[in-house]
């Protein structure tokens, strides 16, 4: 009998946040339970995603397109040696790989679903009915669509195989209603994200934010995340000391540059940073903004930026989308999605009542400790793994 059981977490794309952050949170919770953890996955034309804990053991191979992709798949299959396989996302290169390994090893497979992958392609409305000529092109041409391992056709196939997993974990009620499984929320390391360790004014000085009232979005801008609504709200308010601070930038496209071209006078952009540095950056904010728009993609999501702000006891301004009202409870401030006027009113109210808003932030941290900590994740995962043992 081994002293410690091992969990192999499979992430299909280690080059972007396509599951690696969720895997790192699950890894932290599993290590609290004294499991040995390894993360395995593919790098696609880019290095390892930067916002990854430095102590996370990661094994990577170079990804690619079919049919060349089968060679690194075989490499990774041979490296999986955990007692449990934990696939992040129902992608062929994670869940598909896990099911292949299960065929030969009988190892139990857990599937974690942290997004509705097909929602990016139209959800249930997406269909693939090619002509014979189009099918040949998609399969055989160098840039053929079906040579991509994340093509939506393969995602459809993976969704039909979800019942083959021995257990399923999700992180929102939307995903639970759609796919079943047990909710394992995105936890936060509340010892690392501890406002008592930082002085907000000192942090603002360090990051050249002194003299401004800071609305912070600690993540990558995308159109569905609603930053345009915040910037329009700042246009309405037209108060010269207000700034929207974006931490990082878009690794996907030039959307952040589009925002800067139109609203650069309101925006301060900080570079992407390590997990260890993020608490100090968040400490410099007056308000954390998470202005999600309402779409199939956002209804499935658990924005990590919420727990960044909650753990750091910051006033949080967000929208009534998906699980956000449930996550915040009565500890944040909510407006309707795509409502710049409501955002402007609430921003003004928070700054006029900043002591009360900061007290609300203290309650948000208490809620985060109770419901959204790594310890909470660990307790739920313990039950999942015991069932499979």
One Martini backbone bead per residue (centre of mass of N, CA, C, O) as a GRO file, in nm:
protein
  389
    1UNK     BB    1   0.094   0.037   0.025
    2UNK     BB    2   0.076   0.357  -0.026
    3UNK     BB    3   0.128   0.652   0.133
    4UNK     BB    4   0.050   0.804  -0.145
    5UNK     BB    5  -0.167   0.932  -0.345
    6UNK     BB    6  -0.228   0.993  -0.700
    7UNK     BB    7  -0.281   1.282  -0.918
    8UNK     BB    8  -0.376   1.323  -1.261
    9UNK     BB    9  -0.366   1.621  -1.439
   10UNK     BB   10  -0.545   1.725  -1.732
   11UNK     BB   11  -0.427   1.964  -1.978
   12UNK     BB   12  -0.470   2.068  -2.298
   13UNK     BB   13  -0.366   2.390  -2.243
   14UNK     BB   14  -0.066   2.545  -2.123
   15UNK     BB   15  -0.059   2.833  -2.290
   16UNK     BB   16  -0.337   2.881  -2.149
   17UNK     BB   17  -0.647   2.957  -1.988
   18UNK     BB   18  -0.753   2.616  -2.034
   19UNK     BB   19  -0.730   2.508  -1.701
   20UNK     BB   20  -0.474   2.577  -1.526
   21UNK     BB   21  -0.603   2.731  -1.290
   22UNK     BB   22  -0.795   2.513  -1.201
   23UNK     BB   23  -0.572   2.300  -1.156
   24UNK     BB   24  -0.420   2.460  -0.933
   25UNK     BB   25  -0.653   2.458  -0.729
   26UNK     BB   26  -0.692   2.153  -0.713
   27UNK     BB   27  -0.402   2.092  -0.626
   28UNK     BB   28  -0.407   2.244  -0.359
   29UNK     BB   29  -0.636   2.077  -0.235
   30UNK     BB   30  -0.502   1.793  -0.266
   31UNK     BB   31  -0.249   1.858  -0.090
   32UNK     BB   32  -0.413   1.897   0.172
   33UNK     BB   33  -0.489   1.573   0.144
   34UNK     BB   34  -0.208   1.425   0.065
   35UNK     BB   35  -0.169   1.439  -0.233
   36UNK     BB   36  -0.026   1.360  -0.515
   37UNK     BB   37   0.081   1.583  -0.786
   38UNK     BB   38   0.006   1.612  -1.142
   39UNK     BB   39   0.073   1.796  -1.447
   40UNK     BB   40  -0.065   1.748  -1.777
   41UNK     BB   41   0.036   1.860  -2.118
   42UNK     BB   42   0.006   2.113  -2.373
   43UNK     BB   43   0.196   2.293  -2.617
   44UNK     BB   44   0.088   2.581  -2.832
   45UNK     BB   45   0.325   2.791  -2.961
   46UNK     BB   46   0.364   2.833  -2.647
   47UNK     BB   47   0.425   2.894  -2.347
   48UNK     BB   48   0.373   2.887  -2.037
   49UNK     BB   49   0.153   3.000  -1.843
   50UNK     BB   50   0.228   3.246  -1.614
   51UNK     BB   51  -0.023   3.211  -1.396
   52UNK     BB   52   0.169   2.996  -1.221
   53UNK     BB   53   0.267   2.814  -0.985
   54UNK     BB   54   0.600   2.732  -0.911
   55UNK     BB   55   0.518   2.445  -0.743
   56UNK     BB   56   0.398   2.316  -0.997
   57UNK     BB   57   0.385   2.008  -1.135
   58UNK     BB   58   0.503   1.991  -1.480
   59UNK     BB   59   0.409   1.816  -1.783
   60UNK     BB   60   0.526   1.859  -2.120
   61UNK     BB   61   0.408   1.874  -2.459
   62UNK     BB   62   0.392   1.906  -2.792
   63UNK     BB   63   0.161   2.024  -2.983
   64UNK     BB   64  -0.109   1.998  -3.241
   65UNK     BB   65  -0.204   1.838  -3.529
   66UNK     BB   66  -0.367   1.646  -3.716
   67UNK     BB   67  -0.178   1.353  -3.699
   68UNK     BB   68   0.074   1.448  -3.526
   69UNK     BB   69  -0.067   1.446  -3.237
   70UNK     BB   70  -0.043   1.139  -3.166
   71UNK     BB   71   0.244   1.136  -3.051
   72UNK     BB   72   0.210   1.315  -2.791
   73UNK     BB   73  -0.019   1.146  -2.681
   74UNK     BB   74   0.152   0.893  -2.629
   75UNK     BB   75   0.350   1.024  -2.437
   76UNK     BB   76   0.140   1.106  -2.219
   77UNK     BB   77   0.018   0.830  -2.159
   78UNK     BB   78   0.296   0.715  -2.041
   79UNK     BB   79   0.304   0.939  -1.791
   80UNK     BB   80   0.059   0.831  -1.658
   81UNK     BB   81   0.062   0.747  -1.279
   82UNK     BB   82  -0.190   0.766  -1.133
   83UNK     BB   83  -0.473   0.673  -0.934
   84UNK     BB   84  -0.588   0.932  -1.069
   85UNK     BB   85  -0.792   1.093  -1.318
   86UNK     BB   86  -0.792   1.452  -1.400
   87UNK     BB   87  -1.001   1.617  -1.613
   88UNK     BB   88  -0.980   1.925  -1.789
   89UNK     BB   89  -1.221   1.926  -1.962
   90UNK     BB   90  -1.413   1.821  -2.259
   91UNK     BB   91  -1.144   1.737  -2.411
   92UNK     BB   92  -0.961   1.538  -2.608
   93UNK     BB   93  -0.672   1.630  -2.460
   94UNK     BB   94  -0.808   1.517  -2.179
   95UNK     BB   95  -1.062   1.333  -2.165
   96UNK     BB   96  -0.984   1.148  -2.396
   97UNK     BB   97  -0.718   1.057  -2.266
   98UNK     BB   98  -0.842   0.939  -2.007
   99UNK     BB   99  -1.014   0.719  -2.148
  100UNK     BB  100  -0.780   0.572  -2.277
  101UNK     BB  101  -0.632   0.500  -2.012
  102UNK     BB  102  -0.871   0.341  -1.890
  103UNK     BB  103  -0.876   0.102  -2.091
  104UNK     BB  104  -0.578  -0.006  -1.980
  105UNK     BB  105  -0.598   0.061  -1.641
  106UNK     BB  106  -0.876   0.129  -1.473
  107UNK     BB  107  -0.876   0.411  -1.401
  108UNK     BB  108  -1.011   0.664  -1.251
  109UNK     BB  109  -1.238   0.924  -1.375
  110UNK     BB  110  -1.226   1.274  -1.365
  111UNK     BB  111  -1.443   1.547  -1.443
  112UNK     BB  112  -1.385   1.888  -1.524
  113UNK     BB  113  -1.623   2.167  -1.542
  114UNK     BB  114  -1.546   2.527  -1.624
  115UNK     BB  115  -1.713   2.514  -1.898
  116UNK     BB  116  -1.890   2.585  -2.200
  117UNK     BB  117  -1.743   2.509  -2.484
  118UNK     BB  118  -1.984   2.540  -2.699
  119UNK     BB  119  -2.062   2.843  -2.647
  120UNK     BB  120  -1.838   2.962  -2.851
  121UNK     BB  121  -2.031   2.823  -3.109
  122UNK     BB  122  -2.360   2.828  -3.009
  123UNK     BB  123  -2.405   2.559  -2.891
  124UNK     BB  124  -2.686   2.381  -2.974
  125UNK     BB  125  -2.678   2.520  -3.272
  126UNK     BB  126  -2.439   2.364  -3.346
  127UNK     BB  127  -2.336   2.239  -3.673
  128UNK     BB  128  -2.212   1.954  -3.883
  129UNK     BB  129  -2.269   1.976  -4.254
  130UNK     BB  130  -2.087   1.858  -4.482
  131UNK     BB  131  -1.957   1.827  -4.763
  132UNK     BB  132  -1.749   1.616  -4.912
  133UNK     BB  133  -1.550   1.843  -4.989
  134UNK     BB  134  -1.530   1.978  -4.710
  135UNK     BB  135  -1.437   1.732  -4.552
  136UNK     BB  136  -1.174   1.693  -4.706
  137UNK     BB  137  -1.054   1.967  -4.637
  138UNK     BB  138  -1.072   1.942  -4.320
  139UNK     BB  139  -0.881   1.678  -4.318
  140UNK     BB  140  -0.632   1.739  -4.544
  141UNK     BB  141  -0.561   2.009  -4.505
  142UNK     BB  142  -0.335   2.189  -4.336
  143UNK     BB  143  -0.592   2.399  -4.240
  144UNK     BB  144  -0.789   2.207  -4.140
  145UNK     BB  145  -1.033   2.205  -3.905
  146UNK     BB  146  -1.015   1.883  -3.817
  147UNK     BB  147  -0.706   1.916  -3.711
  148UNK     BB  148  -0.823   2.030  -3.462
  149UNK     BB  149  -0.860   1.927  -3.128
  150UNK     BB  150  -1.093   2.179  -3.071
  151UNK     BB  151  -1.318   2.107  -3.232
  152UNK     BB  152  -1.663   2.114  -3.199
  153UNK     BB  153  -1.713   1.823  -3.281
  154UNK     BB  154  -1.541   1.700  -3.049
  155UNK     BB  155  -1.702   1.831  -2.821
  156UNK     BB  156  -1.961   1.683  -2.875
  157UNK     BB  157  -1.848   1.402  -2.827
  158UNK     BB  158  -1.756   1.451  -2.533
  159UNK     BB  159  -2.034   1.511  -2.411
  160UNK     BB  160  -2.140   1.212  -2.475
  161UNK     BB  161  -1.901   1.095  -2.258
  162UNK     BB  162  -1.949   1.189  -1.960
  163UNK     BB  163  -2.072   0.917  -1.840
  164UNK     BB  164  -1.776   0.773  -1.833
  165UNK     BB  165  -1.729   0.903  -1.585
  166UNK     BB  166  -1.689   0.853  -1.238
  167UNK     BB  167  -1.671   1.174  -1.213
  168UNK     BB  168  -1.815   1.508  -1.151
  169UNK     BB  169  -1.705   1.846  -1.181
  170UNK     BB  170  -1.808   2.176  -1.081
  171UNK     BB  171  -1.870   2.557  -1.040
  172UNK     BB  172  -2.182   2.566  -1.129
  173UNK     BB  173  -2.521   2.551  -1.165
  174UNK     BB  174  -2.534   2.549  -1.469
  175UNK     BB  175  -2.347   2.299  -1.508
  176UNK     BB  176  -2.508   2.105  -1.328
  177UNK     BB  177  -2.772   2.111  -1.494
  178UNK     BB  178  -2.631   2.005  -1.760
  179UNK     BB  179  -2.402   1.769  -1.628
  180UNK     BB  180  -2.384   1.755  -1.342
  181UNK     BB  181  -2.256   1.688  -1.041
  182UNK     BB  182  -2.014   1.850  -0.836
  183UNK     BB  183  -1.961   2.128  -0.649
  184UNK     BB  184  -1.645   2.309  -0.704
  185UNK     BB  185  -1.526   2.576  -0.609
  186UNK     BB  186  -1.343   2.855  -0.637
  187UNK     BB  187  -1.068   2.889  -0.463
  188UNK     BB  188  -0.884   3.056  -0.196
  189UNK     BB  189  -0.588   3.180  -0.070
  190UNK     BB  190  -0.630   3.333   0.240
  191UNK     BB  191  -0.328   3.376   0.319
  192UNK     BB  192  -0.236   3.526   0.069
  193UNK     BB  193  -0.526   3.668   0.067
  194UNK     BB  194  -0.434   3.926   0.288
  195UNK     BB  195  -0.499   4.246   0.394
  196UNK     BB  196  -0.298   4.260   0.647
  197UNK     BB  197  -0.028   4.257   0.452
  198UNK     BB  198  -0.142   4.543   0.348
  199UNK     BB  199  -0.100   4.873   0.203
  200UNK     BB  200  -0.274   5.058  -0.010
  201UNK     BB  201  -0.089   5.311  -0.044
  202UNK     BB  202   0.171   5.161  -0.098
  203UNK     BB  203   0.068   5.008  -0.345
  204UNK     BB  204  -0.001   5.257  -0.516
  205UNK     BB  205   0.287   5.361  -0.526
  206UNK     BB  206   0.425   5.114  -0.656
  207UNK     BB  207   0.201   5.131  -0.917
  208UNK     BB  208   0.133   5.429  -0.993
  209UNK     BB  209  -0.173   5.515  -0.831
  210UNK     BB  210  -0.155   5.773  -0.713
  211UNK     BB  211  -0.443   5.992  -0.698
  212UNK     BB  212  -0.644   5.759  -0.745
  213UNK     BB  213  -0.948   5.608  -0.832
  214UNK     BB  214  -0.985   5.252  -0.816
  215UNK     BB  215  -1.067   5.042  -1.077
  216UNK     BB  216  -1.059   4.681  -1.088
  217UNK     BB  217  -0.932   4.438  -1.341
  218UNK     BB  218  -0.798   4.106  -1.273
  219UNK     BB  219  -0.776   4.060  -1.613
  220UNK     BB  220  -0.886   3.953  -1.921
  221UNK     BB  221  -1.001   4.105  -2.188
  222UNK     BB  222  -1.345   4.082  -2.296
  223UNK     BB  223  -1.642   4.155  -2.430
  224UNK     BB  224  -1.818   3.984  -2.207
  225UNK     BB  225  -1.691   4.150  -1.945
  226UNK     BB  226  -1.784   4.474  -1.963
  227UNK     BB  227  -1.574   4.719  -1.985
  228UNK     BB  228  -1.728   4.918  -2.163
  229UNK     BB  229  -1.937   4.989  -1.945
  230UNK     BB  230  -1.737   5.124  -1.752
  231UNK     BB  231  -1.626   5.339  -1.953
  232UNK     BB  232  -1.896   5.474  -2.002
  233UNK     BB  233  -1.938   5.548  -1.706
  234UNK     BB  234  -1.690   5.738  -1.696
  235UNK     BB  235  -1.801   5.932  -1.901
  236UNK     BB  236  -2.044   6.020  -1.737
  237UNK     BB  237  -1.883   6.121  -1.485
  238UNK     BB  238  -1.617   6.283  -1.544
  239UNK     BB  239  -1.373   6.205  -1.336
  240UNK     BB  240  -1.027   6.260  -1.330
  241UNK     BB  241  -0.951   6.032  -1.084
  242UNK     BB  242  -1.049   5.806  -1.253
  243UNK     BB  243  -0.969   5.444  -1.283
  244UNK     BB  244  -0.894   5.171  -1.498
  245UNK     BB  245  -0.751   4.866  -1.396
  246UNK     BB  246  -0.555   4.644  -1.590
  247UNK     BB  247  -0.455   4.308  -1.548
  248UNK     BB  248  -0.252   4.256  -1.817
  249UNK     BB  249  -0.425   4.104  -2.078
  250UNK     BB  250  -0.472   3.987  -2.393
  251UNK     BB  251  -0.385   3.656  -2.519
  252UNK     BB  252  -0.585   3.647  -2.789
  253UNK     BB  253  -0.578   3.963  -2.859
  254UNK     BB  254  -0.648   4.329  -2.926
  255UNK     BB  255  -0.871   4.437  -2.727
  256UNK     BB  256  -0.716   4.621  -2.530
  257UNK     BB  257  -0.628   4.820  -2.756
  258UNK     BB  258  -0.911   4.910  -2.832
  259UNK     BB  259  -0.974   5.040  -2.559
  260UNK     BB  260  -0.735   5.241  -2.556
  261UNK     BB  261  -0.805   5.400  -2.813
  262UNK     BB  262  -1.085   5.507  -2.682
  263UNK     BB  263  -1.003   5.494  -2.334
  264UNK     BB  264  -0.707   5.576  -2.234
  265UNK     BB  265  -0.780   5.806  -2.014
  266UNK     BB  266  -0.894   5.561  -1.806
  267UNK     BB  267  -0.639   5.373  -1.848
  268UNK     BB  268  -0.456   5.118  -1.665
  269UNK     BB  269  -0.179   4.904  -1.739
  270UNK     BB  270  -0.083   4.599  -1.614
  271UNK     BB  271   0.108   4.345  -1.588
  272UNK     BB  272   0.146   4.039  -1.578
  273UNK     BB  273   0.126   3.813  -1.297
  274UNK     BB  274   0.172   3.652  -1.028
  275UNK     BB  275   0.008   3.504  -0.775
  276UNK     BB  276   0.186   3.632  -0.545
  277UNK     BB  277   0.129   3.942  -0.651
  278UNK     BB  278  -0.183   3.994  -0.662
  279UNK     BB  279  -0.264   4.094  -0.375
  280UNK     BB  280  -0.115   4.368  -0.391
  281UNK     BB  281  -0.269   4.476  -0.632
  282UNK     BB  282  -0.556   4.455  -0.510
  283UNK     BB  283  -0.495   4.645  -0.262
  284UNK     BB  284  -0.498   4.914  -0.456
  285UNK     BB  285  -0.794   4.906  -0.459
  286UNK     BB  286  -1.126   5.027  -0.424
  287UNK     BB  287  -1.254   4.860  -0.671
  288UNK     BB  288  -1.410   4.571  -0.791
  289UNK     BB  289  -1.469   4.475  -1.131
  290UNK     BB  290  -1.756   4.256  -1.265
  291UNK     BB  291  -1.919   4.322  -1.581
  292UNK     BB  292  -2.093   4.101  -1.684
  293UNK     BB  293  -2.240   3.967  -1.941
  294UNK     BB  294  -2.520   3.821  -2.106
  295UNK     BB  295  -2.442   3.475  -2.166
  296UNK     BB  296  -2.369   3.152  -2.213
  297UNK     BB  297  -2.078   3.187  -2.114
  298UNK     BB  298  -2.126   3.351  -1.841
  299UNK     BB  299  -2.329   3.156  -1.697
  300UNK     BB  300  -2.089   2.930  -1.656
  301UNK     BB  301  -1.926   3.120  -1.472
  302UNK     BB  302  -1.639   3.173  -1.234
  303UNK     BB  303  -1.511   3.453  -1.133
  304UNK     BB  304  -1.202   3.505  -0.990
  305UNK     BB  305  -1.230   3.812  -0.926
  306UNK     BB  306  -1.420   3.785  -0.689
  307UNK     BB  307  -1.219   3.637  -0.486
  308UNK     BB  308  -1.006   3.845  -0.489
  309UNK     BB  309  -1.184   4.067  -0.355
  310UNK     BB  310  -1.298   3.915  -0.112
  311UNK     BB  311  -1.027   3.833   0.027
  312UNK     BB  312  -0.942   4.162   0.021
  313UNK     BB  313  -1.189   4.337   0.120
  314UNK     BB  314  -1.353   4.443  -0.130
  315UNK     BB  315  -1.536   4.622  -0.316
  316UNK     BB  316  -1.804   4.484  -0.524
  317UNK     BB  317  -1.876   4.519  -0.879
  318UNK     BB  318  -2.158   4.375  -1.041
  319UNK     BB  319  -2.364   4.125  -1.200
  320UNK     BB  320  -2.673   3.964  -1.300
  321UNK     BB  321  -2.497   3.668  -1.351
  322UNK     BB  322  -2.556   3.377  -1.287
  323UNK     BB  323  -2.372   3.309  -0.982
  324UNK     BB  324  -2.298   3.589  -0.864
  325UNK     BB  325  -2.516   3.644  -0.647
  326UNK     BB  326  -2.445   3.386  -0.481
  327UNK     BB  327  -2.146   3.441  -0.425
  328UNK     BB  328  -2.192   3.727  -0.280
  329UNK     BB  329  -2.460   3.781  -0.187
  330UNK     BB  330  -2.460   4.060   0.053
  331UNK     BB  331  -2.135   4.169  -0.020
  332UNK     BB  332  -2.227   4.327  -0.275
  333UNK     BB  333  -2.264   4.492  -0.600
  334UNK     BB  334  -2.556   4.519  -0.814
  335UNK     BB  335  -2.625   4.501  -1.164
  336UNK     BB  336  -2.716   4.518  -1.465
  337UNK     BB  337  -2.648   4.416  -1.757
  338UNK     BB  338  -2.553   4.649  -1.977
  339UNK     BB  339  -2.533   4.916  -1.747
  340UNK     BB  340  -2.381   5.210  -1.731
  341UNK     BB  341  -2.569   5.381  -1.554
  342UNK     BB  342  -2.566   5.195  -1.305
  343UNK     BB  343  -2.264   5.197  -1.267
  344UNK     BB  344  -2.231   5.499  -1.219
  345UNK     BB  345  -2.412   5.516  -0.969
  346UNK     BB  346  -2.253   5.303  -0.797
  347UNK     BB  347  -1.979   5.435  -0.798
  348UNK     BB  348  -2.067   5.696  -0.664
  349UNK     BB  349  -2.184   5.569  -0.407
  350UNK     BB  350  -1.932   5.427  -0.301
  351UNK     BB  351  -1.754   5.689  -0.273
  352UNK     BB  352  -1.967   5.830  -0.078
  353UNK     BB  353  -1.958   5.523   0.091
  354UNK     BB  354  -1.673   5.387   0.171
  355UNK     BB  355  -1.698   5.275   0.456
  356UNK     BB  356  -1.938   5.087   0.397
  357UNK     BB  357  -1.801   4.933   0.164
  358UNK     BB  358  -1.563   4.823   0.333
  359UNK     BB  359  -1.741   4.665   0.528
  360UNK     BB  360  -1.851   4.481   0.307
  361UNK     BB  361  -1.573   4.360   0.238
  362UNK     BB  362  -1.537   4.213   0.507
  363UNK     BB  363  -1.778   4.023   0.455
  364UNK     BB  364  -1.663   3.896   0.198
  365UNK     BB  365  -1.429   3.752   0.333
  366UNK     BB  366  -1.595   3.573   0.519
  367UNK     BB  367  -1.738   3.429   0.286
  368UNK     BB  368  -1.486   3.317   0.151
  369UNK     BB  369  -1.387   3.143   0.386
  370UNK     BB  370  -1.651   2.965   0.404
  371UNK     BB  371  -1.697   2.901   0.065
  372UNK     BB  372  -1.397   3.005  -0.102
  373UNK     BB  373  -1.179   2.797  -0.022
  374UNK     BB  374  -0.947   2.555  -0.024
  375UNK     BB  375  -1.077   2.398   0.210
  376UNK     BB  376  -1.349   2.360   0.072
  377UNK     BB  377  -1.248   2.203  -0.168
  378UNK     BB  378  -1.117   1.969  -0.006
  379UNK     BB  379  -1.373   1.858   0.130
  380UNK     BB  380  -1.516   1.777  -0.135
  381UNK     BB  381  -1.289   1.603  -0.265
  382UNK     BB  382  -1.274   1.388  -0.048
  383UNK     BB  383  -1.549   1.261  -0.113
  384UNK     BB  384  -1.498   1.190  -0.409
  385UNK     BB  385  -1.245   0.999  -0.361
  386UNK     BB  386  -1.366   0.800  -0.162
  387UNK     BB  387  -1.580   0.685  -0.365
  388UNK     BB  388  -1.333   0.571  -0.564
  389UNK     BB  389  -1.155   0.378  -0.363
   0.00000   0.00000   0.00000
